[in-house]
Amino acid sequence: MYPDPSYPQQQPGDPAVPTGGYLPPPQFAPQHADPLISPNYGGWWNRGVAIAKAGWRPLAGLQLVGVVLALLVQAPAAIFIAFASDDLENSFTTASDTGANPDFTPFIVLMSLTVGAALLAMLLATVVTLASVYVGVSIAVGVPPRMDDALRMAVRRLFPLIGWQLLAIPIYLVALCLCVLPIFYVAAVFAVLPVVVAVERTNAIGRCFTLFHRDFGAAAGRIATILGLTIGVALIGAMIGGIVEAATGVSMSNNAGIITGSIVSTLLTSVISGAVAVLLAPLTLTAYADLRARVEPTNAMTIAQQLGVVPPPSPWLPAT
């Protein structure tokens, strides 16, 4: 960071006039460019990649914590589910052969454990997502990211975000009843919901629709890229996990193969998802900033202040 008495200055094509005492870090060229907001797709991609490159260590650290905790939650559940599925299949087969009523207790336990593990994993992923917003904004404005502050903010906004996500479920259900295409539309609209809740906190659902529709072309291009990467990586992770699980089940004895396959499959899927999230989190953040700048005058410093990221005093201001 360095002083420049002429800052802020609006450059041709900039969506908003930057304010604040600091220029972007050197990796966010050109000079005077806002580190979060860009007028075109290429600028959006470059800013997201720049944040990911500059902050891959703290972003990856957050994802690593999430992967470890998710593994501690999901691996035992995956092992139990693998065993319980076999027992449940045998129970129904025996009941069918003997004409007796099947025992639904294993099925109830299986579903309860599956839902419980999924909810815990969702809570962990939500905390990591919110904390990544704080870290990404800190890196963009040149403030060393503080993990304790990021996690505190994430915990504070965790249940509000879950509440808004629950309110969004009826919209997803309506879209599901209409057809497949509306589901993708709703998913695109709510792609920036975590950032909206972290930064603005109120009227999140209406705000997401406003941001998405003010400049539909810009929103569609950015969000389609994010959703495409997310879906593609999820499919690749599931495919690799399934292959590993099947291979270990064939190469090892029954119990050992089930346990090893479940653990390795869960670990690989979590690692792949966490790795791509290091890029997707900054891309989602910069997509939100781009879309917001098309709705109202804003800049990286405004977003940082709303998020609670406090930069150090400007180095060129006189001492008081």
C-alpha positions as CSV (number, residue, x, y, z in Angstrom):
1,M,0.0,0.0,0.0
2,Y,1.3,3.5,-0.7
3,P,0.1,7.1,-0.4
4,D,-1.4,8.9,-3.4
5,P,-2.9,12.4,-2.8
6,S,-4.9,12.1,-5.9
7,Y,-6.8,9.0,-4.8
8,P,-9.7,8.4,-5.2
9,Q,-10.0,9.1,-8.9
10,Q,-12.7,7.6,-11.2
11,Q,-11.2,5.9,-14.2
12,P,-13.1,5.4,-17.6
13,G,-15.3,2.4,-17.3
14,D,-15.2,2.2,-13.5
15,P,-18.7,1.3,-12.1
16,A,-18.2,3.5,-9.0
17,V,-16.0,6.2,-7.5
18,P,-13.7,4.6,-4.9
19,T,-13.3,6.1,-1.5
20,G,-11.1,5.4,1.4
21,G,-7.5,6.0,2.3
22,Y,-5.8,3.0,0.7
23,L,-5.0,2.0,-2.8
24,P,-5.5,-1.7,-3.7
25,P,-2.5,-4.0,-3.1
26,P,0.0,-4.2,-6.0
27,Q,-1.5,-7.5,-7.3
28,F,-4.7,-5.6,-8.3
29,A,-3.4,-3.8,-11.3
30,P,-4.1,-1.3,-12.9
31,Q,-3.4,1.5,-10.5
32,H,-6.6,3.1,-9.1
33,A,-8.7,0.1,-10.0
34,D,-11.1,-1.0,-7.3
35,P,-10.0,-4.4,-6.0
36,L,-13.5,-5.8,-5.9
37,I,-15.5,-4.1,-8.7
38,S,-14.9,-4.3,-12.4
39,P,-16.9,-3.2,-15.5
40,N,-16.6,-6.4,-17.4
41,Y,-16.3,-10.2,-17.2
42,G,-12.5,-10.3,-17.6
43,G,-12.0,-7.8,-14.8
44,W,-14.3,-9.8,-12.6
45,W,-12.4,-13.0,-13.2
46,N,-9.0,-11.4,-12.8
47,R,-10.0,-9.8,-9.5
48,G,-11.3,-13.1,-8.2
49,V,-8.2,-14.9,-9.2
50,A,-6.0,-12.1,-7.7
51,I,-7.7,-12.4,-4.3
52,A,-7.4,-16.2,-4.5
53,K,-3.7,-16.0,-5.3
54,A,-2.9,-13.3,-2.7
55,G,-5.0,-15.0,0.0
56,W,-4.8,-18.7,-0.8
57,R,-3.1,-19.5,2.5
58,P,-5.8,-18.2,4.9
59,L,-8.6,-19.3,2.5
60,A,-7.1,-22.7,2.2
61,G,-6.6,-22.8,6.0
62,L,-10.3,-22.1,6.5
63,Q,-11.2,-24.9,4.0
64,L,-8.8,-27.3,5.7
65,V,-10.4,-26.7,9.1
66,G,-13.8,-27.3,7.4
67,V,-12.6,-30.5,5.7
68,V,-11.1,-31.9,9.0
69,L,-14.3,-31.1,11.0
70,A,-16.5,-32.4,8.2
71,L,-14.5,-35.6,8.0
72,L,-14.8,-36.1,11.8
73,V,-18.6,-35.7,11.3
74,Q,-19.2,-37.5,8.0
75,A,-16.7,-40.4,8.1
76,P,-18.3,-42.2,11.1
77,A,-21.7,-41.6,9.6
78,A,-20.6,-42.9,6.2
79,I,-19.2,-46.1,7.8
80,F,-22.4,-46.7,9.8
81,I,-24.6,-45.9,6.7
82,A,-22.6,-48.4,4.6
83,F,-23.1,-51.2,7.2
84,A,-26.7,-50.2,7.9
85,S,-27.5,-50.3,4.2
86,D,-26.4,-53.9,4.0
87,D,-28.3,-54.8,7.1
88,L,-31.4,-53.1,5.9
89,E,-31.3,-54.9,2.6
90,N,-30.8,-58.2,4.3
91,S,-33.7,-57.4,6.7
92,F,-36.1,-56.7,3.8
93,T,-35.0,-59.8,1.9
94,T,-35.5,-62.0,4.9
95,A,-38.9,-60.5,5.6
96,S,-39.9,-61.0,2.0
97,D,-38.9,-64.6,2.0
98,T,-40.6,-65.5,5.3
99,G,-43.7,-63.3,4.8
100,A,-43.0,-61.4,8.1
101,N,-43.3,-57.7,8.6
102,P,-40.0,-55.9,7.9
103,D,-38.3,-54.1,10.7
104,F,-38.2,-50.4,9.9
105,T,-36.0,-49.5,12.9
106,P,-32.7,-49.7,10.9
107,F,-34.3,-47.5,8.2
108,I,-35.3,-44.8,10.7
109,V,-31.9,-44.9,12.3
110,L,-30.2,-44.7,8.9
111,M,-32.3,-41.7,7.8
112,S,-31.8,-39.9,11.1
113,L,-28.0,-40.3,11.0
114,T,-27.9,-39.3,7.3
115,V,-29.9,-36.1,7.9
116,G,-28.0,-35.3,11.1
117,A,-24.6,-35.7,9.5
118,A,-25.8,-33.6,6.5
119,L,-27.0,-30.8,8.8
120,L,-23.8,-30.7,10.8
121,A,-21.7,-30.6,7.6
122,M,-24.0,-27.8,6.3
123,L,-23.4,-25.7,9.5
124,L,-19.6,-26.2,9.1
125,A,-19.7,-25.3,5.4
126,T,-21.8,-22.2,6.2
127,V,-19.3,-20.9,8.8
128,V,-16.4,-21.4,6.4
129,T,-18.3,-19.7,3.6
130,L,-19.1,-16.6,5.8
131,A,-15.5,-16.5,7.2
132,S,-14.2,-16.6,3.6
133,V,-16.2,-13.5,2.7
134,Y,-14.4,-11.6,5.6
135,V,-11.0,-12.9,4.6
136,G,-11.6,-12.1,0.9
137,V,-12.6,-8.5,1.6
138,S,-9.6,-8.1,4.0
139,I,-7.2,-9.2,1.3
140,A,-8.8,-7.0,-1.3
141,V,-8.4,-3.8,0.7
142,G,-4.9,-4.8,1.9
143,V,-5.7,-5.6,5.6
144,P,-4.0,-8.7,7.0
145,P,-6.9,-11.2,7.5
146,R,-7.6,-12.1,11.1
147,M,-9.0,-15.6,11.5
148,D,-10.5,-14.9,14.9
149,D,-12.4,-11.9,13.6
150,A,-13.5,-13.8,10.5
151,L,-14.8,-16.8,12.6
152,R,-16.6,-14.5,15.1
153,M,-18.3,-12.7,12.2
154,A,-19.2,-16.1,10.7
155,V,-20.7,-17.4,13.9
156,R,-22.8,-14.2,14.4
157,R,-24.2,-14.4,10.8
158,L,-24.6,-18.2,10.8
159,F,-28.2,-18.4,12.0
160,P,-29.4,-15.3,10.1
161,L,-28.1,-16.9,6.9
162,I,-29.7,-20.2,7.8
163,G,-33.0,-18.3,8.4
164,W,-32.8,-16.6,5.0
165,Q,-32.0,-20.0,3.4
166,L,-35.0,-21.5,5.0
167,L,-37.2,-18.7,3.7
168,A,-35.8,-19.4,0.2
169,I,-36.9,-23.0,0.3
170,P,-40.5,-22.2,-0.8
171,I,-39.1,-20.4,-3.8
172,Y,-37.0,-23.4,-4.7
173,L,-40.1,-25.6,-4.3
174,V,-42.1,-23.4,-6.7
175,A,-39.3,-23.5,-9.2
176,L,-39.1,-27.3,-8.8
177,C,-42.7,-27.6,-9.6
178,L,-42.4,-25.5,-12.7
179,C,-39.4,-27.3,-14.3
180,V,-35.6,-27.8,-14.3
181,L,-34.7,-24.4,-15.8
182,P,-36.4,-22.4,-13.0
183,I,-34.4,-24.3,-10.5
184,F,-31.1,-23.1,-12.1
185,Y,-32.6,-19.6,-12.2
186,V,-33.3,-19.6,-8.5
187,A,-29.9,-21.1,-7.7
188,A,-28.3,-18.3,-9.7
189,V,-30.3,-15.6,-7.9
190,F,-29.3,-16.9,-4.5
191,A,-25.6,-17.7,-5.4
192,V,-24.6,-14.4,-3.6
193,L,-26.9,-14.9,-0.7
194,P,-24.1,-15.6,1.8
195,V,-22.3,-12.4,0.8
196,V,-25.5,-10.4,1.0
197,V,-26.2,-11.6,4.5
198,A,-22.6,-11.1,5.7
199,V,-22.4,-7.6,4.4
200,E,-25.9,-6.1,4.3
201,R,-27.8,-8.4,6.6
202,T,-31.3,-7.3,5.9
203,N,-33.9,-8.0,3.2
204,A,-31.5,-10.6,1.7
205,I,-34.0,-12.4,-0.6
206,G,-35.3,-9.2,-2.2
207,R,-31.8,-7.9,-2.5
208,C,-30.6,-11.0,-4.3
209,F,-33.3,-10.6,-6.9
210,T,-32.5,-6.9,-7.3
211,L,-28.8,-7.5,-7.8
212,F,-29.4,-10.3,-10.3
213,H,-31.9,-8.4,-12.5
214,R,-30.4,-4.9,-12.6
215,D,-27.8,-6.1,-15.2
216,F,-29.0,-9.5,-16.2
217,G,-26.2,-10.1,-18.7
218,A,-23.4,-9.4,-16.3
219,A,-25.1,-11.4,-13.5
220,A,-25.8,-14.4,-15.8
221,G,-22.2,-14.6,-17.1
222,R,-20.6,-14.4,-13.6
223,I,-23.1,-16.7,-11.8
224,A,-23.1,-19.2,-14.6
225,T,-19.4,-19.6,-14.3
226,I,-19.6,-20.0,-10.6
227,L,-22.4,-22.6,-10.8
228,G,-20.7,-24.4,-13.7
229,L,-17.5,-24.8,-11.7
230,T,-19.4,-25.9,-8.6
231,I,-21.4,-28.5,-10.4
232,G,-18.5,-29.8,-12.5
233,V,-16.2,-30.2,-9.5
234,A,-19.0,-31.9,-7.5
235,L,-19.6,-34.4,-10.2
236,I,-15.9,-35.1,-10.5
237,G,-15.6,-35.5,-6.8
238,A,-18.5,-37.9,-6.6
239,M,-17.2,-39.9,-9.5
240,I,-13.7,-40.2,-8.0
241,G,-15.2,-41.1,-4.6
242,G,-17.4,-43.7,-6.1
243,I,-14.5,-45.3,-8.0
244,V,-12.3,-45.4,-4.9
245,E,-15.1,-46.8,-2.7
246,A,-15.9,-49.5,-5.2
247,A,-12.2,-50.3,-5.7
248,T,-11.4,-50.7,-2.0
249,G,-14.6,-52.8,-1.5
250,V,-13.3,-55.2,-4.2
251,S,-9.7,-55.3,-3.2
252,M,-10.2,-55.7,0.5
253,S,-12.3,-57.9,2.8
254,N,-15.9,-56.8,3.4
255,N,-15.6,-54.8,6.6
256,A,-12.2,-53.4,5.9
257,G,-13.2,-52.4,2.4
258,I,-16.4,-50.7,3.6
259,I,-14.6,-48.7,6.3
260,T,-11.6,-47.8,4.1
261,G,-13.7,-46.9,1.1
262,S,-16.1,-44.7,3.1
263,I,-13.3,-42.8,4.8
264,V,-11.2,-42.3,1.6
265,S,-14.2,-41.4,-0.5
266,T,-15.4,-38.8,2.0
267,L,-11.9,-37.4,2.4
268,L,-11.3,-37.0,-1.4
269,T,-14.7,-35.4,-2.0
270,S,-14.1,-32.9,0.9
271,V,-10.6,-32.1,-0.3
272,I,-11.7,-31.5,-3.9
273,S,-14.6,-29.3,-2.8
274,G,-12.4,-27.3,-0.4
275,A,-9.7,-26.8,-3.0
276,V,-12.1,-25.3,-5.6
277,A,-13.8,-23.2,-2.9
278,V,-10.5,-21.3,-2.5
279,L,-11.3,-19.8,-6.0
280,L,-15.1,-19.9,-5.8
281,A,-15.3,-17.8,-2.6
282,P,-13.4,-14.8,-4.1
283,L,-15.3,-15.1,-7.4
284,T,-18.6,-15.0,-5.5
285,L,-17.5,-12.0,-3.5
286,T,-16.4,-10.1,-6.6
287,A,-19.6,-11.0,-8.4
288,Y,-21.6,-9.5,-5.5
289,A,-19.5,-6.4,-5.6
290,D,-19.9,-6.0,-9.4
291,L,-23.6,-6.5,-9.3
292,R,-24.0,-4.1,-6.3
293,A,-22.0,-1.4,-8.1
294,R,-24.6,-1.6,-10.9
295,V,-27.4,-0.9,-8.4
296,E,-25.8,1.9,-6.4
297,P,-22.5,3.7,-5.9
298,T,-20.2,1.4,-3.9
299,N,-16.6,0.3,-3.6
300,A,-14.4,-2.1,-1.8
301,M,-13.8,0.2,1.2
302,T,-17.6,0.6,1.7
303,I,-18.1,-3.1,1.6
304,A,-15.1,-3.6,4.1
305,Q,-16.6,-1.1,6.5
306,Q,-20.0,-2.7,6.4
307,L,-18.4,-6.1,7.0
308,G,-16.4,-4.7,10.0
309,V,-13.0,-4.9,8.3
310,V,-11.1,-1.8,9.6
311,P,-8.1,-0.8,7.7
312,P,-5.1,0.9,9.4
313,P,-4.9,4.7,9.2
314,S,-3.9,6.2,5.9
315,P,-0.1,6.6,5.8
316,W,-0.2,10.0,4.2
317,L,-2.5,11.7,6.6
318,P,-0.8,14.1,9.0
319,A,-0.3,12.9,12.6
320,T,-2.8,14.4,15.1
